[in-house]
Amino acid sequence: MRERALAIRSEAPVEKASGFRDYEPGDQVHARLQISGRGLIGKPVAGLDVRGDGEFVAYRGGLRREELGASPERTPFDLVRDTLANR
């Protein structure tokens, strides 16, 4: 996931988009990477959004995503790994 996320972030920057309102690059999800854990029912799901401004935002959950706050000690990649491992 880390390798693919870094490759996506290195692509050309996302431009501002307009629709019903203006969307700055940081408001846009450029790519979503998601991994499902083990189990038959209620598999843990976690992933990473690559925002248009290059920010990585970790989340857990499939249909109802909950953002996981990164910190200097815990990267978004750590949070995804921990979410899947702790289930």
Backbone as CSV, one residue per row, in Angstrom:
resi,resn,N_x,N_y,N_z,CA_x,CA_y,CA_z,C_x,C_y,C_z
1,MET,0.827,-1.179,0.000,0.000,0.000,0.000,0.876,1.250,0.000
2,ARG,1.931,1.227,0.803,2.804,2.402,0.898,3.410,2.735,-0.466
3,GLU,3.901,1.708,-1.151,4.538,1.933,-2.454,3.546,2.532,-3.461
4,ARG,2.348,1.981,-3.504,1.333,2.468,-4.453,0.885,3.880,-4.088
5,ALA,0.706,4.158,-2.802,0.283,5.490,-2.364,1.331,6.540,-2.714
6,LEU,2.588,6.212,-2.520,3.660,7.161,-2.859,3.729,7.391,-4.368
7,ALA,3.488,6.329,-5.155,3.485,6.483,-6.615,2.336,7.384,-7.057
8,ILE,1.183,7.222,-6.460,0.035,8.059,-6.812,0.310,9.511,-6.444
9,ARG,0.873,9.721,-5.259,1.161,11.092,-4.824,2.178,11.768,-5.749
10,SER,3.066,11.001,-6.368,4.084,11.593,-7.231,3.555,11.941,-8.630
11,GLU,2.318,11.544,-8.943,1.725,11.894,-10.232,1.496,13.402,-10.307
12,ALA,1.073,13.852,-11.446,0.802,15.281,-11.639,-0.198,15.759,-10.595
13,PRO,-0.068,16.997,-10.137,-0.971,17.494,-9.102,-2.420,17.563,-9.587
14,VAL,-3.317,17.414,-8.646,-4.749,17.514,-8.937,-5.111,18.992,-8.995
15,GLU,-5.884,19.358,-9.982,-6.276,20.753,-10.132,-7.608,21.015,-9.447
16,LYS,-7.861,22.266,-9.182,-9.126,22.694,-8.608,-10.259,22.262,-9.544
17,ALA,-11.359,21.778,-8.959,-12.507,21.337,-9.752,-13.718,22.179,-9.369
18,SER,-14.594,22.361,-10.316,-15.807,23.134,-10.068,-17.024,22.295,-10.419
19,GLY,-18.040,22.425,-9.624,-19.320,21.761,-9.841,-20.371,22.674,-9.252
20,PHE,-21.074,22.178,-8.268,-21.998,23.036,-7.534,-21.233,24.037,-6.682
21,ARG,-19.993,23.690,-6.389,-19.086,24.592,-5.676,-17.667,24.278,-6.137
22,ASP,-16.710,25.061,-5.686,-15.314,24.820,-6.040,-14.697,23.833,-5.053
23,TYR,-13.900,22.908,-5.577,-13.221,21.904,-4.767,-11.718,22.091,-4.928
24,GLU,-11.077,22.469,-3.860,-9.624,22.610,-3.862,-9.001,21.211,-3.869
25,PRO,-7.735,21.092,-4.296,-7.097,19.770,-4.321,-7.169,19.027,-2.985
26,GLY,-7.030,19.734,-1.871,-7.097,19.085,-0.562,-8.473,18.568,-0.195
27,ASP,-9.507,19.050,-0.889,-10.880,18.594,-0.656,-11.221,17.356,-1.486
28,GLN,-10.369,17.015,-2.430,-10.641,15.920,-3.356,-9.865,14.664,-2.955
29,VAL,-10.485,13.499,-3.133,-9.790,12.232,-2.960,-9.268,11.829,-4.336
30,HIS,-7.958,11.857,-4.475,-7.322,11.504,-5.749,-7.351,9.992,-5.951
31,ALA,-7.159,9.235,-4.870,-7.205,7.772,-4.946,-7.568,7.221,-3.582
32,ARG,-8.215,6.067,-3.587,-8.553,5.377,-2.342,-7.991,3.969,-2.424
33,LEU,-7.175,3.612,-1.450,-6.584,2.275,-1.354,-7.196,1.606,-0.132
34,GLN,-7.708,0.389,-0.300,-8.415,-0.273,0.787,-7.994,-1.727,0.888
35,ILE,-7.867,-2.216,2.119,-7.493,-3.606,2.379,-8.515,-4.207,3.331
36,SER,-8.923,-5.444,3.046,-9.809,-6.183,3.942,-8.988,-7.223,4.684
37,GLY,-9.273,-7.384,5.954,-8.575,-8.376,6.767,-9.218,-9.745,6.636
38,ARG,-8.838,-10.618,7.544,-9.329,-11.994,7.520,-10.660,-12.116,8.248
39,GLY,-11.384,-13.151,7.884,-12.641,-13.448,8.549,-13.754,-13.621,7.541
40,LEU,-14.764,-14.386,7.944,-15.900,-14.607,7.052,-16.960,-13.534,7.224
41,ILE,-17.223,-13.162,8.469,-18.247,-12.164,8.754,-17.596,-11.023,9.514
42,GLY,-17.909,-9.819,9.120,-17.366,-8.660,9.812,-15.872,-8.486,9.650
43,LYS,-15.378,-8.752,8.459,-13.947,-8.585,8.214,-13.530,-7.148,8.495
44,PRO,-12.378,-6.971,9.114,-11.898,-5.600,9.304,-11.498,-4.997,7.960
45,VAL,-11.815,-3.752,7.787,-11.478,-3.025,6.569,-10.796,-1.733,6.980
46,ALA,-9.694,-1.432,6.330,-8.986,-0.177,6.577,-8.352,0.255,5.274
47,GLY,-8.045,1.531,5.183,-7.460,2.018,3.950,-6.872,3.397,4.091
48,LEU,-6.581,3.938,2.943,-5.879,5.209,2.874,-6.442,6.014,1.715
49,ASP,-6.807,7.255,1.981,-7.169,8.179,0.914,-5.947,9.014,0.588
50,VAL,-5.664,9.158,-0.694,-4.611,10.071,-1.142,-5.344,11.310,-1.634
51,ARG,-5.217,12.404,-0.916,-5.908,13.642,-1.265,-5.200,14.330,-2.422
52,GLY,-5.901,15.216,-3.066,-5.357,15.928,-4.218,-4.146,16.778,-3.901
53,ASP,-3.988,17.168,-2.626,-2.811,17.953,-2.240,-1.663,17.067,-1.760
54,GLY,-1.823,15.725,-1.871,-0.769,14.794,-1.500,-0.853,14.268,-0.081
55,GLU,-1.819,14.737,0.699,-1.959,14.275,2.079,-2.509,12.851,2.096
56,PHE,-2.020,12.040,3.030,-2.541,10.695,3.255,-3.476,10.743,4.453
57,VAL,-4.676,10.175,4.296,-5.644,10.127,5.391,-6.057,8.669,5.580
58,ALA,-5.722,8.098,6.733,-6.083,6.715,7.039,-7.516,6.659,7.532
59,TYR,-8.177,5.535,7.261,-9.545,5.338,7.738,-9.773,3.869,8.035
60,ARG,-10.824,3.598,8.789,-11.272,2.222,9.010,-12.746,2.165,8.660
61,GLY,-13.167,0.968,8.244,-14.564,0.779,7.873,-14.744,0.806,6.374
62,GLY,-15.714,0.053,5.901,-15.985,-0.005,4.474,-17.009,1.029,4.052
63,LEU,-18.285,0.760,4.340,-19.336,1.692,3.951,-19.329,2.943,4.818
64,ARG,-19.141,2.747,6.106,-19.066,3.889,7.019,-17.614,4.063,7.437
65,ARG,-16.955,4.966,6.777,-15.532,5.190,7.048,-15.351,6.140,8.216
66,GLU,-14.374,5.807,9.050,-13.998,6.657,10.170,-12.533,7.047,9.983
67,GLU,-12.277,8.340,9.866,-10.897,8.791,9.698,-10.103,8.509,10.959
68,LEU,-8.859,8.082,10.762,-7.941,7.816,11.857,-6.892,8.913,11.865
69,GLY,-6.763,9.599,12.946,-5.819,10.716,13.026,-4.384,10.252,13.153
70,ALA,-3.544,10.684,12.235,-2.119,10.359,12.290,-1.424,11.290,13.278
71,SER,-0.280,10.866,13.731,0.521,11.680,14.641,1.980,11.523,14.234
72,PRO,2.858,12.311,14.803,4.280,12.145,14.461,4.803,10.742,14.776
73,GLU,4.206,10.097,15.791,4.656,8.749,16.168,4.005,7.659,15.328
74,ARG,2.820,7.894,14.819,2.049,6.898,14.076,1.698,7.443,12.703
75,THR,2.266,6.868,11.674,1.962,7.303,10.313,0.609,6.733,9.888
76,PRO,0.022,7.253,8.815,-1.223,6.658,8.303,-1.057,5.179,7.960
77,PHE,0.112,4.793,7.490,0.363,3.387,7.151,0.359,2.521,8.412
78,ASP,0.936,3.045,9.508,0.909,2.335,10.789,-0.521,2.130,11.264
79,LEU,-1.340,3.157,11.122,-2.724,3.088,11.582,-3.520,2.036,10.821
80,VAL,-3.307,1.941,9.513,-3.995,0.931,8.706,-3.540,-0.460,9.145
81,ARG,-2.237,-0.648,9.279,-1.707,-1.956,9.695,-2.244,-2.348,11.072
82,ASP,-2.221,-1.415,12.012,-2.706,-1.713,13.367,-4.193,-2.039,13.378
83,THR,-4.970,-1.346,12.584,-6.416,-1.598,12.516,-6.691,-3.018,12.035
84,LEU,-5.965,-3.458,11.033,-6.178,-4.812,10.504,-5.620,-5.873,11.433
85,ALA,-4.516,-5.598,12.118,-3.875,-6.581,12.981,-4.612,-6.752,14.305
86,ASN,-5.245,-5.703,14.787,-5.882,-5.743,16.096,-7.302,-6.278,16.077
87,ARG,-7.725,-6.769,14.978,-9.107,-7.246,14.870,-9.185,-8.707,15.102
